[in-house]
């Protein structure tokens, strides 16, 4: 019997377990991006300056490059919080 048709099928073998979510990232794949940490403080910022602070923060985020990362933390008498580093 002769082979009439042949198609190679390459199916990737799935990982045995999904990768765990890490709270620490590695820099083994270094990129040209920058890391920013933005601290917003409404305890020591005048309420009349809120719009100016918001506009300045927005301009910073809009200027981030594709590989830049930014983390945000805010201080307030009413609330406090943080976000992990993320890209734009």
LOBA-357051 format. One line per field, with one value per residue: x, y, z of N, C-alpha, C in turn. Coordinates in steps of 0.2 Angstrom, whole numbers, padded with zeros to 4 digits, m for minus. Example, Ala and Ser with C-alpha at 12.3 -4.5 7.8 and 13.67 -1.06 7.14 Angstrom:
<rs>
nu <- [0066_0064]
nv <- [m0028_m0011]
nw <- [0039_0035]
cau <- [0062_0068]
cav <- [m0022_m0005]
caw <- [0039_0036]
cu <- [0066_0064]
cv <- [m0016_0000]
cw <- [0039_0039]
</rs>
This chain:
<rs>
nu <- [0004_0003_0008_m0004_m0007_m0001_m0001_0007_0004_0005_0003_0003_0009_m0001_0002_0004_m0002_m0010_m0001_0005_m0001_0009_0016_0027_0037_0048_0064_0069_0066_0071_0065_0063_0056_0050_0048_0036_0030_0017_0011_m0003_m0010_m0022_m0023_m0014_m0016_m0023_m0041_m0045_m0035_m0037_m0042_m0031_m0021_m0027_m0027_m0013_m0009_m0016_m0010_0003_0000_m0005_0007_0014_0025_0024_0030_0031_0028_0017_0013_0000_m0003_m0013_m0016_m0027_m0038_m0050_m0049_m0038_m0026_m0019_m0012_m0006_0009_0006_0004_0001]
nv <- [m0006_0011_0027_0040_0052_0064_0073_0083_0085_0095_0096_0106_0101_0103_0112_0104_0110_0126_0141_0148_0163_0176_0187_0194_0200_0195_0201_0195_0196_0209_0225_0240_0249_0260_0262_0268_0276_0282_0293_0298_0311_0316_0321_0331_0339_0353_0355_0363_0361_0349_0347_0351_0342_0330_0332_0333_0320_0313_0317_0312_0298_0297_0299_0288_0275_0260_0250_0254_0255_0257_0261_0265_0273_0279_0291_0295_0302_0296_0284_0272_0265_0254_0249_0236_0236_0240_0240_0253]
nw <- [0000_m0004_0002_0000_0005_0016_0031_0043_0060_0073_0089_0103_0120_0134_0149_0164_0175_0178_0176_0191_0199_0201_0213_0212_0199_0187_0180_0169_0156_0150_0146_0136_0144_0157_0175_0185_0200_0207_0219_0227_0237_0247_0259_0262_0252_0244_0243_0232_0223_0217_0204_0196_0200_0196_0182_0180_0183_0174_0162_0164_0163_0150_0143_0145_0138_0128_0135_0147_0165_0178_0195_0207_0222_0235_0247_0261_0272_0272_0265_0259_0248_0235_0219_0209_0199_0182_0165_0152]
cau <- [0000_0007_0005_m0007_m0007_0002_m0001_0010_0000_0009_m0001_0007_0007_m0003_0006_0001_m0005_m0010_0005_0003_m0001_0015_0016_0034_0039_0055_0066_0073_0065_0071_0062_0066_0051_0052_0044_0034_0026_0013_0008_m0008_m0011_m0027_m0023_m0010_m0017_m0029_m0046_m0045_m0030_m0039_m0042_m0024_m0018_m0030_m0024_m0006_m0009_m0018_m0004_0008_m0002_m0005_0014_0018_0026_0020_0033_0032_0024_0015_0009_m0003_m0005_m0016_m0017_m0033_m0041_m0056_m0048_m0031_m0026_m0014_m0013_0000_0012_0003_0006_m0004]
cav <- [0000_0017_0033_0044_0059_0065_0080_0083_0088_0096_0098_0107_0098_0108_0112_0100_0115_0133_0144_0152_0171_0179_0194_0197_0199_0194_0206_0191_0199_0216_0229_0247_0253_0263_0260_0274_0275_0288_0293_0304_0312_0321_0323_0337_0343_0357_0353_0368_0359_0343_0347_0352_0336_0325_0334_0331_0313_0310_0319_0307_0291_0298_0299_0282_0271_0253_0245_0258_0252_0262_0259_0270_0273_0286_0292_0299_0301_0292_0278_0271_0259_0254_0245_0233_0239_0238_0244_0257]
caw <- [0000_m0005_0005_m0004_0007_0023_0034_0049_0065_0079_0095_0109_0126_0139_0155_0169_0180_0175_0180_0197_0199_0205_0216_0210_0192_0185_0175_0164_0149_0151_0140_0137_0148_0164_0181_0189_0206_0208_0226_0227_0244_0248_0266_0262_0245_0245_0238_0226_0218_0215_0196_0193_0202_0192_0175_0179_0183_0167_0157_0165_0161_0143_0140_0146_0133_0128_0140_0154_0170_0183_0201_0210_0229_0237_0255_0262_0279_0272_0262_0257_0243_0230_0213_0207_0193_0176_0159_0150]
cu <- [0004_0004_0003_m0006_m0005_0001_0002_0006_0004_0005_0003_0004_0005_0001_0001_m0004_m0005_m0004_0002_0003_0005_0014_0022_0035_0046_0057_0070_0072_0065_0069_0065_0061_0054_0047_0042_0030_0023_0009_0003_m0010_m0016_m0028_m0019_m0011_m0024_m0035_m0047_m0040_m0031_m0039_m0035_m0020_m0020_m0027_m0017_m0005_m0011_m0013_0001_0006_m0002_0002_0017_0019_0023_0023_0034_0027_0023_0011_0006_m0004_m0008_m0017_m0023_m0035_m0047_m0055_m0040_m0030_m0020_m0016_m0006_0002_0008_0005_0000_m0011]
cv <- [0006_0023_0038_0052_0059_0072_0079_0088_0089_0099_0100_0103_0103_0107_0108_0104_0122_0136_0148_0160_0173_0186_0198_0195_0199_0199_0202_0193_0206_0220_0236_0252_0256_0261_0267_0272_0282_0288_0299_0304_0318_0323_0330_0341_0347_0355_0357_0365_0352_0342_0347_0345_0330_0326_0332_0324_0310_0311_0314_0300_0292_0297_0293_0278_0264_0249_0248_0254_0257_0259_0265_0269_0279_0285_0297_0298_0296_0285_0278_0265_0259_0249_0242_0237_0236_0242_0248_0254]
cw <- [0000_m0001_0000_m0002_0014_0025_0041_0054_0071_0084_0101_0115_0131_0145_0160_0174_0177_0179_0186_0196_0203_0207_0215_0203_0192_0180_0170_0157_0149_0145_0141_0141_0154_0169_0184_0195_0208_0215_0226_0234_0244_0255_0266_0256_0246_0240_0232_0221_0215_0207_0193_0194_0197_0184_0174_0179_0177_0162_0158_0162_0153_0139_0141_0139_0133_0133_0147_0159_0175_0189_0204_0218_0231_0245_0256_0269_0278_0269_0260_0253_0239_0225_0212_0201_0187_0170_0157_0148]
</rs>
